[in-house]
């Protein structure tokens, strides 16, 4: 194995990139083998199997929800209207305020 301490930064980066490519290829080949085994097993009992592969992540993940309510005295305190009602909103509602007063 190569002595990594003696390699330049560019050489190390090339080694990393090559290793990542090799890993992705091995994982893809393994996946194909497993899918073929699944289909073969299913065929052995007269069952057909369709496997749908997706590489897309959920579109919802990381989507910011706009602020819907803001504290009248402290603009740093906000709420999107989702999830648990924050304490500042609960206190103001108990004091007789209407939720619509705090809409942005």
PyMOL commands that set and color helices and strands:
alter all, ss='L'
color gray80, all
select helices_A, chain A and resi 4-6+9-44+87-94+99-102
alter helices_A, ss='H'
color red, helices_A
select strands_A, chain A and resi 69-70+78-79
alter strands_A, ss='S'
color yellow, strands_A
deselect
rebuild
show_as cartoon
